[in-house]
Amino acid sequence: MHSLLRHRRLVVRFAALYGAGLAAFFVAWTLSYHFLPEGIMRGRTGAALLAGDEAADTFLLEFVRILVINAVVAVLLVFIPNRLLIVGRLPLGYWPPLVWAVMYGVTIGTNSFSIAEAGRLAPSLTVFGRSGLYEIAAYCLLAAATHGISLSRSPNIWTMRAEPVVPRPSLRDGVHWAGLAAAAVLLAAACAWEAYRIIARV
């Protein structure tokens, strides 16, 4: 698996990371749907607190709000960690999308959205009609497109010891710019779809 996540081709890195995220998502969704109480995570995540529990007045305002939140999260928790550190054999920014995949699965399985739905959603492929998995795909693509830019290397997450990567990776050469652009477009499209669904529901 590590070899796929570090493959020289972007499409392979992305497919491996997103595939792992989808697997984690469906497991978390299934378990939370059957074993956790409804609404257990509502209002308890940073994104939920930023988004609030009321929709904006218009589609454009809702879209901008969602896009800004997601873009800030992508930069702070994927791009910057990838730039800072490789942990073991993987860039640090690979891990947040996997965590978010699990959290999204729990959110759907327990109907813990900031703006609650009519009820919790049973596991099914209809989830691909929602925006969440495409937002996670954008995060995964961003992580895969910036996997070669880390400045330091640490043997594991538990140690404070890190050594500089030599030669120092440059952003110009280390970033897959077409992949980065595709991630930005995909994220914007997913945020627009999410905003549309929210405005149509309220």
Protein Blocks (a to p, Z undefined) as FASTA:
>chain_A
ZZmmmgfblklmmmmmmmmmmmmmmmmmmmmmmmpcehklgopafklmmnopadcfbfkl
mmmmmmmmmmmmmmmmmmmmmmmpcghjacfklmmmmmmmmmmmmmmmnopafbacfbdc
dddfklmmpmklmmmmmmmmmmmmmmmmcfbdcfbfkbcbdcdddddddfklmpcfklmm
mmmmmmmmmmmmmmmmmmmmZZ
